[in-house]
């Protein structure tokens, strides 16, 4: 459970802003949106493989950029 404690002389807008930031950083909304609809297990493994390939390409691109400097 996320919890935000109000600081002295803090406005409600700032409190809500800090709470929203914590919610986004924790990833609660993204997991809730992902679980909104059923996804077949095969689709999950395919998505993982795509993410692994994408991460590998990104790392390769970064290595190339760092090597050229």
Backbone as CSV, one residue per row, in Angstrom:
resi,resn,N_x,N_y,N_z,CA_x,CA_y,CA_z,C_x,C_y,C_z
1,UNK,0.838,-1.170,0.000,0.000,0.000,0.000,0.891,1.244,0.000
2,UNK,0.549,2.182,-0.847,1.283,3.433,-0.919,0.764,4.389,0.134
3,UNK,1.705,5.124,0.720,1.316,6.031,1.769,2.122,7.315,1.641
4,UNK,1.440,8.439,1.750,2.086,9.745,1.694,1.662,10.510,2.937
5,UNK,2.635,10.986,3.700,2.352,11.736,4.918,2.461,13.225,4.612
6,UNK,1.476,13.950,5.052,1.441,15.385,4.775,2.492,16.110,5.604
7,UNK,3.274,16.947,4.937,4.288,17.751,5.617,3.646,19.011,6.191
8,UNK,4.357,19.657,7.112,3.845,20.904,7.684,3.709,21.957,6.595
9,UNK,2.614,22.674,6.624,2.340,23.767,5.682,2.414,23.318,4.222
10,UNK,1.995,22.092,3.937,1.990,21.598,2.558,0.576,21.702,1.996
11,UNK,0.467,22.202,0.805,-0.855,22.336,0.191,-1.357,20.964,-0.262
12,UNK,-2.655,20.882,-0.450,-3.283,19.633,-0.883,-2.817,19.274,-2.289
13,UNK,-2.619,20.289,-3.140,-2.164,20.039,-4.512,-0.793,19.369,-4.524
14,UNK,0.114,19.858,-3.667,1.451,19.250,-3.590,1.388,17.827,-3.051
15,UNK,0.499,17.606,-2.086,0.329,16.273,-1.519,-0.169,15.299,-2.586
16,UNK,-1.151,15.728,-3.364,-1.682,14.882,-4.440,-0.617,14.650,-5.503
17,UNK,0.164,15.660,-5.826,1.238,15.529,-6.812,2.282,14.497,-6.357
18,UNK,2.654,14.554,-5.074,3.617,13.573,-4.552,3.038,12.161,-4.578
19,UNK,1.751,12.045,-4.229,1.096,10.737,-4.254,1.062,10.176,-5.670
20,UNK,0.675,10.997,-6.643,0.631,10.546,-8.035,1.999,10.108,-8.519
21,UNK,3.033,10.829,-8.121,4.399,10.476,-8.509,4.784,9.114,-7.937
22,UNK,4.416,8.864,-6.680,4.711,7.568,-6.074,3.966,6.434,-6.770
23,UNK,2.715,6.680,-7.136,1.910,5.667,-7.826,2.556,5.319,-9.162
24,UNK,2.987,6.332,-9.905,3.613,6.094,-11.207,4.920,5.342,-11.051
25,UNK,5.749,5.741,-10.081,7.048,5.110,-9.887,6.916,3.664,-9.420
26,UNK,5.883,3.355,-8.649,5.718,1.994,-8.147,5.230,1.034,-9.226
27,UNK,4.571,1.563,-10.270,4.103,0.715,-11.349,2.751,0.083,-11.093
28,UNK,2.014,0.578,-10.128,0.708,0.011,-9.785,-0.266,0.162,-10.951
29,UNK,-0.291,1.324,-11.569,-1.234,1.556,-12.663,-0.934,0.678,-13.874
30,UNK,0.340,0.520,-14.203,0.679,-0.293,-15.372,0.283,-1.747,-15.167
31,UNK,0.522,-2.279,-13.966,0.121,-3.670,-13.723,-1.392,-3.808,-13.717
32,UNK,-2.099,-2.818,-13.198,-3.561,-2.878,-13.193,-4.102,-2.845,-14.621
33,UNK,-3.510,-2.013,-15.471,-3.953,-1.944,-16.864,-3.638,-3.235,-17.607
34,UNK,-2.509,-3.867,-17.283,-2.151,-5.118,-17.942,-3.091,-6.242,-17.524
35,UNK,-3.537,-6.230,-16.280,-4.405,-7.295,-15.780,-5.877,-7.049,-16.085
36,UNK,-6.161,-5.943,-16.737,-7.547,-5.613,-17.051,-8.153,-6.645,-18.000
37,UNK,-7.359,-7.147,-18.931,-7.816,-8.130,-19.904,-6.963,-9.385,-19.814
38,UNK,-7.570,-10.515,-20.121,-6.852,-11.779,-20.101,-5.897,-11.851,-21.282
39,UNK,-4.664,-12.296,-20.999,-3.664,-12.482,-22.044,-3.225,-13.937,-22.001
40,UNK,-3.214,-14.588,-23.154,-2.807,-15.979,-23.218,-1.352,-16.120,-22.789
41,UNK,-0.988,-17.233,-22.147,0.399,-17.445,-21.730,1.375,-17.413,-22.899
42,UNK,0.949,-17.889,-24.061,1.826,-17.869,-25.233,2.144,-16.424,-25.613
43,UNK,1.163,-15.559,-25.533,1.383,-14.158,-25.853,2.342,-13.513,-24.865
44,UNK,2.276,-13.940,-23.605,3.185,-13.404,-22.592,4.633,-13.772,-22.917
45,UNK,4.860,-15.036,-23.314,6.225,-15.445,-23.630,6.725,-14.742,-24.884
46,UNK,5.848,-14.553,-25.853,6.243,-13.819,-27.059,6.605,-12.381,-26.711
47,UNK,5.831,-11.765,-25.830,6.117,-10.389,-25.425,7.452,-10.309,-24.692
48,UNK,7.742,-11.305,-23.869,9.037,-11.334,-23.172,10.188,-11.451,-24.167
49,UNK,10.021,-12.324,-25.158,11.079,-12.489,-26.157,11.300,-11.198,-26.938
50,UNK,10.224,-10.516,-27.284,10.350,-9.239,-27.995,11.075,-8.225,-27.117
51,UNK,10.740,-8.193,-25.842,11.392,-7.250,-24.924,12.878,-7.564,-24.779
52,UNK,13.224,-8.833,-24.747,14.633,-9.226,-24.642,15.395,-8.796,-25.885
53,UNK,14.800,-9.028,-27.061,15.451,-8.609,-28.304,15.602,-7.094,-28.366
54,UNK,14.581,-6.377,-27.949,14.620,-4.913,-27.966,15.711,-4.396,-27.027
55,UNK,15.805,-4.989,-25.848,16.831,-4.586,-24.888,18.224,-4.869,-25.427
56,UNK,18.398,-6.012,-26.094,19.702,-6.360,-26.667,20.095,-5.374,-27.764
57,UNK,19.123,-5.007,-28.616,19.413,-4.015,-29.669,19.798,-2.669,-29.075
58,UNK,19.106,-2.280,-28.034,19.400,-1.004,-27.385,20.797,-1.016,-26.763
59,UNK,21.164,-2.113,-26.108,22.496,-2.231,-25.520,23.568,-2.214,-26.605
60,UNK,23.311,-2.884,-27.724,24.264,-2.904,-28.833,24.452,-1.499,-29.389
61,UNK,23.366,-0.766,-29.546,23.442,0.598,-30.065,24.243,1.494,-29.114
62,UNK,24.032,1.314,-27.808,24.775,2.109,-26.831,26.265,1.767,-26.872
63,UNK,26.589,0.480,-27.040,28.000,0.076,-27.125,28.654,0.708,-28.348
64,UNK,27.917,0.738,-29.472,28.460,1.346,-30.681,28.687,2.840,-30.502
65,UNK,27.752,3.512,-29.865,27.898,4.943,-29.625,29.074,5.238,-28.687
66,UNK,29.227,4.446,-27.663,30.305,4.665,-26.705,31.657,4.322,-27.302
67,UNK,31.686,3.378,-28.214,32.949,2.982,-28.845,33.443,4.010,-29.832
68,UNK,32.544,4.778,-30.441,32.918,5.763,-31.441,33.468,7.042,-30.833
69,UNK,33.204,7.277,-29.582,33.666,8.525,-28.960,35.065,8.456,-28.528
